[in-house]
Amino acid sequence: MQLEQGDDKLRMLIVGAFPRKPIREHGGILTSCRALLRSSLPDRMQLILVDSFSAVLPPPFFHRFVRASLRIVLTTFRLLVSRPDVALLFASPGSSFIEKATIALIAKLLGIKTLIFPRGAGLITDYDSSRIYALLLRLCFRIPTLILCQGSVYHDFFVHRIGLHPDKCPVLCNWTATNELLRIGATRNGSSSVSPLQILYLGWVDKKKGIFELLECARRLSSTSEVPSFNVVICGDGSEMAEAQDYINNWGLSGIVKLLGWITDDEKADRLRSSHLLVLPSYMEGMPNAVIEAMAAGLPVVVTDVGAVRDIVSDDINGIVVPPQDSDRLYTAVRRLLLDSALRDCMGQAGWRIAKDKFNVEHMVEELVDLSKEACHRKN
C-alpha cells in the first residue's frame, strides 16, 4: 500500500538516534535510525526528527534526568508546532522507556497517535526485577497506540503476561539488511581458498556481550592443530576494552585478535565483505542488528540463545545457536565452521535469503507505513 504523494503524506515525528556530528558507534537504535534515513521512508512520509542519542557510557543519574526532562520539553514543543499525525518513539530499557512513555502520554493528550518501539534486551528483565517497577511499566504499556515488538518473544510477553490485545503489539522485525549489505551477500563467492579465515565480532566490548568467552574461544582455537589459520576482528568499544586488551597480551593473542574500536559504516561493510563468520556470544539481546547485517552479507553466524535470536537464526540452517556463557559449546561451534567451508557457504546462503525476505529495510518501510496509517484510524 503506497502513500499518496504531496500534501497527503502522513507526518511522522521520530524520537531516536540522530546525532548532528558523525560518530562511529553502532548501537542498535543508532544503526536502525541510520537505515531509516537511507531508505525510502523520507519519500513516503514527512519526517520530523528529534535526537535522543546517548554516549557510549551513560552520564550520572542527575545529568540523565536533566537531559531527559529537556528532551521531553523539546519534543512537546515539536509536537505542538509540527502537529504530526503519528509519533515513532525508540526506547531503550530503563529510564529511556519511562521518558518515551511520558512523551507518548503528552502526544495522546494532544490527539496524536504513538508507536513505541522498545529496543534492547532489558525490558522483560526490568519488569521481573521489581513489583513496583512492574506496576509502573504496566501503566506505561497501555499509553501508546501501538507497541512494536522486535520478535515473537516480546509479542508473547505483551499478550500473555501483560494482557494486551495482539493487534496492539504487532511484530516489526529489525530492518538492518540494507541493499548494500544484500549486494555483498548476493555476490559472495565460496571461501575455501582464502586464508587466514576472519571471525568477526560487532558490538560493545562488554562482559555481558560474551567478549571474554569469545577471547577464550580464540585462545583454545589457536592451540588446536587441525584448525586453519584464522583471525578474530573485534569492532566496537566499551567498558571492558582495557581488560580485553590485557587478556590478549597475557595469552599472546596479539597476532590473532585485533581490537579495532568503533568503525565507520563503510569500514563495517568492508569487514563484513572480507569475513567468513560472525560470532555474538551475548548473555542478553533483543534482536541483534549485527546478526541481521552479517546474514545480509552472506555470513554464517554463531549466536547465543537469548532474546529474539530464534526469530532470526534457525540452528544448523543459517547458523549455530549455543547456550549463553557456555565456552565449550561456543568453541565447538566456531571450530566446526572453521573446519567446514561447505557448511559456511551453505549457512551463509541460507542466511542471505532469510535476511532478504524478512529483514530488508524496504520491506520494513512498507510495514511501518501500513501500521502508521492503521494507528491514525484508531481510537486511543
LUMVOMI-518343 format. One record per residue (C-alpha): residue number from 1; x, y, z; residue in one letter. Coordinates in steps of 0.2 Angstrom, whole numbers, plus 5000, padded with zeros to 4 digits. Layout:
N
SITE seq east north   up type
SITE NUM    X     Y    Z    A
...
end
This chain:
380
SITE seq east north   up type
SITE   1 5000  5000 5000    M
SITE   2 5008  5016 4994    Q
SITE   3 5006  5033 5002    L
SITE   4 5000  5046 4991    E
SITE   5 5012  5060 4986    Q
SITE   6 5011  5078 4991    G
SITE   7 5002  5085 5005    D
SITE   8 4993  5069 5008    D
SITE   9 5008  5060 5015    K
SITE  10 5007  5057 5034    L
SITE  11 5018  5067 5045    R
SITE  12 5029  5057 5057    M
SITE  13 5039  5063 5072    L
SITE  14 5053  5051 5076    I
SITE  15 5062  5052 5093    V
SITE  16 5078  5041 5090    G
SITE  17 5096  5042 5087    A
SITE  18 5100  5057 5075    F
SITE  19 5117  5064 5081    P
SITE  20 5122  5080 5072    R
SITE  21 5140  5076 5072    K
SITE  22 5146  5060 5063    P
SITE  23 5151  5046 5076    I
SITE  24 5157  5028 5074    R
SITE  25 5146  5019 5087    E
SITE  26 5134  5006 5080    H
SITE  27 5122  5004 5094    G
SITE  28 5105  4996 5089    G
SITE  29 5094  5011 5089    I
SITE  30 5108  5022 5080    L
SITE  31 5110  5008 5067    T
SITE  32 5091  5007 5064    S
SITE  33 5089  5026 5063    C
SITE  34 5103  5027 5050    R
SITE  35 5095  5014 5040    A
SITE  36 5078  5023 5041    L
SITE  37 5085  5039 5034    L
SITE  38 5094  5029 5019    R
SITE  39 5078  5020 5015    S
SITE  40 5063  5026 5005    S
SITE  41 5054  5032 5021    L
SITE  42 5059  5050 5019    P
SITE  43 5050  5050 5002    D
SITE  44 5035  5041 5009    R
SITE  45 5032  5052 5025    M
SITE  46 5036  5069 5031    Q
SITE  47 5048  5066 5045    L
SITE  48 5051  5077 5060    I
SITE  49 5067  5071 5069    L
SITE  50 5071  5073 5087    V
SITE  51 5088  5066 5093    D
SITE  52 5089  5056 5109    S
SITE  53 5106  5048 5107    F
SITE  54 5116  5045 5122    S
SITE  55 5135  5042 5123    A
SITE  56 5144  5026 5125    V
SITE  57 5145  5027 5144    L
SITE  58 5129  5035 5152    P
SITE  59 5131  5050 5162    P
SITE  60 5127  5051 5181    P
SITE  61 5109  5049 5185    F
SITE  62 5106  5068 5188    F
SITE  63 5113  5073 5171    H
SITE  64 5102  5059 5163    R
SITE  65 5087  5066 5172    F
SITE  66 5090  5084 5166    V
SITE  67 5093  5079 5148    R
SITE  68 5078  5068 5148    A
SITE  69 5067  5082 5155    S
SITE  70 5074  5094 5142    L
SITE  71 5070  5081 5128    R
SITE  72 5053  5079 5135    I
SITE  73 5050  5098 5134    V
SITE  74 5058  5099 5117    L
SITE  75 5048  5085 5110    T
SITE  76 5032  5093 5117    T
SITE  77 5036  5109 5108    F
SITE  78 5039  5100 5092    R
SITE  79 5023  5090 5094    L
SITE  80 5013  5107 5097    L
SITE  81 5022  5116 5082    V
SITE  82 5023  5102 5070    S
SITE  83 5007  5093 5074    R
SITE  84 5012  5076 5067    P
SITE  85 4999  5063 5063    D
SITE  86 5009  5049 5072    V
SITE  87 5025  5048 5083    A
SITE  88 5038  5034 5082    L
SITE  89 5047  5033 5099    L
SITE  90 5063  5022 5100    F
SITE  91 5065  5017 5119    A
SITE  92 5080  5008 5127    S
SITE  93 5076  4998 5143    P
SITE  94 5076  5008 5160    G
SITE  95 5074  5027 5161    S
SITE  96 5073  5029 5142    S
SITE  97 5057  5019 5142    F
SITE  98 5049  5029 5155    I
SITE  99 5054  5045 5146    E
SITE 100 5046  5039 5130    K
SITE 101 5030  5033 5139    A
SITE 102 5029  5051 5146    T
SITE 103 5031  5058 5128    I
SITE 104 5018  5046 5122    A
SITE 105 5006  5052 5136    L
SITE 106 5008  5070 5131    I
SITE 107 5005  5065 5112    A
SITE 108 4990  5056 5117    K
SITE 109 4983  5071 5126    L
SITE 110 4986  5081 5110    L
SITE 111 4977  5068 5100    G
SITE 112 4992  5062 5091    I
SITE 113 4994  5043 5089    K
SITE 114 5010  5035 5095    T
SITE 115 5021  5020 5091    L
SITE 116 5033  5015 5105    I
SITE 117 5047  5003 5099    F
SITE 118 5056  4995 5114    P
SITE 119 5074  4990 5109    R
SITE 120 5087  4981 5118    G
SITE 121 5087  4966 5130    A
SITE 122 5082  4973 5147    G
SITE 123 5064  4977 5146    L
SITE 124 5057  4960 5152    I
SITE 125 5071  4958 5164    T
SITE 126 5067  4975 5171    D
SITE 127 5049  4970 5173    Y
SITE 128 5054  4955 5183    D
SITE 129 5066  4964 5194    S
SITE 130 5053  4974 5205    S
SITE 131 5035  4973 5208    R
SITE 132 5033  4992 5210    I
SITE 133 5043  4995 5194    Y
SITE 134 5032  4981 5185    A
SITE 135 5017  4991 5190    L
SITE 136 5024  5007 5183    L
SITE 137 5028  4998 5167    L
SITE 138 5011  4991 5166    R
SITE 139 5004  5008 5166    L
SITE 140 5016  5014 5153    C
SITE 141 5012  4999 5141    F
SITE 142 4994  5005 5140    R
SITE 143 4998  5023 5134    I
SITE 144 5004  5021 5116    P
SITE 145 4993  5017 5102    T
SITE 146 5004  5003 5097    L
SITE 147 5019  4994 5104    I
SITE 148 5031  4987 5091    L
SITE 149 5039  4971 5095    C
SITE 150 5056  4966 5089    Q
SITE 151 5051  4947 5089    G
SITE 152 5039  4934 5095    S
SITE 153 5047  4934 5112    V
SITE 154 5041  4952 5115    Y
SITE 155 5024  4949 5107    H
SITE 156 5021  4934 5118    D
SITE 157 5026  4944 5133    F
SITE 158 5014  4959 5130    F
SITE 159 5000  4947 5125    V
SITE 160 5001  4933 5138    H
SITE 161 5009  4942 5153    R
SITE 162 5003  4960 5151    I
SITE 163 4986  4956 5144    G
SITE 164 4987  4967 5129    L
SITE 165 4977  4963 5113    H
SITE 166 4988  4955 5100    P
SITE 167 4983  4969 5087    D
SITE 168 4991  4982 5099    K
SITE 169 5008  4974 5099    C
SITE 170 5012  4969 5081    P
SITE 171 5029  4962 5077    V
SITE 172 5041  4973 5067    L
SITE 173 5057  4965 5064    C
SITE 174 5074  4974 5064    N
SITE 175 5077  4981 5046    W
SITE 176 5096  4982 5045    T
SITE 177 5098  4971 5030    A
SITE 178 5102  4986 5019    T
SITE 179 5103  4985 5000    N
SITE 180 5122  4987 5001    E
SITE 181 5124  4973 5013    L
SITE 182 5112  4962 5002    L
SITE 183 5123  4965 4987    R
SITE 184 5138  4959 4996    I
SITE 185 5129  4943 5001    G
SITE 186 5122  4941 4983    A
SITE 187 5140  4942 4976    T
SITE 188 5149  4932 4989    R
SITE 189 5159  4918 4982    N
SITE 190 5165  4902 4991    G
SITE 191 5178  4905 5005    S
SITE 192 5188  4889 5004    S
SITE 193 5204  4896 4996    S
SITE 194 5205  4912 5007    V
SITE 195 5217  4912 5022    S
SITE 196 5218  4917 5036    P
SITE 197 5199  4915 5040    L
SITE 198 5191  4930 5048    Q
SITE 199 5180  4929 5063    I
SITE 200 5170  4945 5065    L
SITE 201 5163  4952 5081    Y
SITE 202 5152  4968 5080    L
SITE 203 5146  4977 5096    G
SITE 204 5150  4983 5113    W
SITE 205 5166  4977 5122    V
SITE 206 5157  4972 5137    D
SITE 207 5157  4956 5149    K
SITE 208 5138  4954 5146    K
SITE 209 5141  4953 5127    K
SITE 210 5151  4937 5130    G
SITE 211 5168  4946 5125    I
SITE 212 5178  4935 5136    F
SITE 213 5170  4919 5130    E
SITE 214 5175  4924 5113    L
SITE 215 5193  4928 5118    L
SITE 216 5194  4911 5127    E
SITE 217 5187  4903 5111    C
SITE 218 5201  4911 5101    A
SITE 219 5214  4905 5114    R
SITE 220 5208  4887 5113    R
SITE 221 5207  4888 5094    L
SITE 222 5224  4895 5092    S
SITE 223 5231  4879 5100    S
SITE 224 5220  4867 5090    T
SITE 225 5232  4860 5077    S
SITE 226 5219  4855 5064    E
SITE 227 5210  4872 5063    V
SITE 228 5216  4883 5048    P
SITE 229 5224  4900 5051    S
SITE 230 5212  4912 5057    F
SITE 231 5210  4930 5064    N
SITE 232 5197  4937 5076    V
SITE 233 5192  4955 5072    V
SITE 234 5183  4964 5086    I
SITE 235 5174  4980 5080    C
SITE 236 5167  4990 5095    G
SITE 237 5171  4998 5111    D
SITE 238 5165  4998 5129    G
SITE 239 5169  4996 5147    S
SITE 240 5180  4981 5146    E
SITE 241 5191  4987 5132    M
SITE 242 5207  4988 5143    A
SITE 243 5203  4971 5152    E
SITE 244 5201  4963 5135    A
SITE 245 5217  4970 5129    Q
SITE 246 5226  4963 5144    D
SITE 247 5219  4946 5141    Y
SITE 248 5225  4947 5123    I
SITE 249 5243  4952 5129    N
SITE 250 5243  4939 5143    N
SITE 251 5239  4925 5132    W
SITE 252 5250  4930 5117    G
SITE 253 5235  4933 5106    L
SITE 254 5240  4949 5098    S
SITE 255 5244  4941 5082    G
SITE 256 5227  4933 5081    I
SITE 257 5215  4945 5089    V
SITE 258 5213  4963 5083    K
SITE 259 5203  4976 5094    L
SITE 260 5198  4990 5081    L
SITE 261 5186  5000 5092    G
SITE 262 5171  5008 5083    W
SITE 263 5172  5009 5064    I
SITE 264 5163  5018 5051    T
SITE 265 5148  5011 5041    D
SITE 266 5160  5009 5026    D
SITE 267 5173  5000 5036    E
SITE 268 5159  4989 5043    K
SITE 269 5153  4984 5026    A
SITE 270 5171  4980 5021    D
SITE 271 5174  4970 5036    R
SITE 272 5158  4960 5033    L
SITE 273 5163  4958 5015    R
SITE 274 5180  4950 5020    S
SITE 275 5175  4940 5035    S
SITE 276 5169  4922 5035    H
SITE 277 5158  4921 5050    L
SITE 278 5151  4932 5064    L
SITE 279 5151  4927 5082    V
SITE 280 5140  4936 5095    L
SITE 281 5140  4926 5112    P
SITE 282 5129  4939 5122    S
SITE 283 5121  4935 5139    Y
SITE 284 5107  4946 5134    M
SITE 285 5100  4953 5117    E
SITE 286 5084  4960 5109    G
SITE 287 5085  4956 5091    M
SITE 288 5104  4960 5087    P
SITE 289 5107  4971 5072    N
SITE 290 5124  4963 5070    A
SITE 291 5117  4946 5066    V
SITE 292 5105  4953 5053    I
SITE 293 5119  4963 5045    E
SITE 294 5130  4948 5044    A
SITE 295 5116  4937 5037    M
SITE 296 5113  4950 5024    A
SITE 297 5131  4950 5019    A
SITE 298 5130  4931 5017    G
SITE 299 5139  4926 5033    L
SITE 300 5135  4911 5044    P
SITE 301 5133  4916 5062    V
SITE 302 5137  4908 5079    V
SITE 303 5125  4916 5092    V
SITE 304 5118  4913 5110    T
SITE 305 5100  4908 5113    D
SITE 306 5094  4924 5120    V
SITE 307 5081  4937 5117    G
SITE 308 5073  4936 5099    A
SITE 309 5088  4927 5092    V
SITE 310 5077  4912 5087    R
SITE 311 5067  4923 5076    D
SITE 312 5082  4926 5066    I
SITE 313 5093  4911 5067    V
SITE 314 5087  4893 5064    S
SITE 315 5100  4881 5072    D
SITE 316 5110  4872 5059    D
SITE 317 5101  4881 5045    I
SITE 318 5109  4898 5044    N
SITE 319 5120  4897 5059    G
SITE 320 5123  4889 5075    I
SITE 321 5114  4893 5092    V
SITE 322 5123  4889 5108    V
SITE 323 5118  4892 5126    P
SITE 324 5125  4909 5134    P
SITE 325 5140  4908 5145    Q
SITE 326 5145  4891 5138    D
SITE 327 5163  4892 5132    S
SITE 328 5164  4874 5127    D
SITE 329 5149  4874 5116    R
SITE 330 5155  4891 5108    L
SITE 331 5172  4883 5105    Y
SITE 332 5164  4868 5097    T
SITE 333 5153  4878 5085    A
SITE 334 5166  4890 5079    V
SITE 335 5178  4876 5077    R
SITE 336 5165  4867 5066    R
SITE 337 5163  4881 5055    L
SITE 338 5182  4885 5053    L
SITE 339 5184  4867 5048    L
SITE 340 5170  4865 5035    D
SITE 341 5170  4878 5021    S
SITE 342 5155  4870 5013    A
SITE 343 5145  4872 5029    L
SITE 344 5150  4890 5030    R
SITE 345 5144  4893 5012    D
SITE 346 5128  4884 5014    C
SITE 347 5123  4893 5030    M
SITE 348 5129  4910 5023    G
SITE 349 5117  4907 5008    Q
SITE 350 5103  4902 5019    A
SITE 351 5105  4917 5030    G
SITE 352 5106  4929 5015    W
SITE 353 5089  4923 5009    R
SITE 354 5081  4925 5026    I
SITE 355 5088  4942 5028    A
SITE 356 5082  4947 5010    K
SITE 357 5065  4941 5013    D
SITE 358 5062  4945 5031    K
SITE 359 5074  4959 5037    F
SITE 360 5075  4970 5021    N
SITE 361 5074  4989 5026    V
SITE 362 5061  4992 5011    E
SITE 363 5050  4978 5017    H
SITE 364 5050  4986 5034    M
SITE 365 5046  5003 5027    V
SITE 366 5030  4996 5019    E
SITE 367 5025  4988 5036    E
SITE 368 5029  5004 5046    L
SITE 369 5019  5015 5033    V
SITE 370 5004  5002 5035    D
SITE 371 5005  5002 5054    L
SITE 372 5006  5021 5055    S
SITE 373 4990  5023 5043    K
SITE 374 4981  5010 5054    E
SITE 375 4986  5019 5070    A
SITE 376 4979  5035 5063    C
SITE 377 4962  5027 5061    H
SITE 378 4962  5020 5079    R
SITE 379 4954  5027 5094    K
SITE 380 4966  5029 5109    N
end
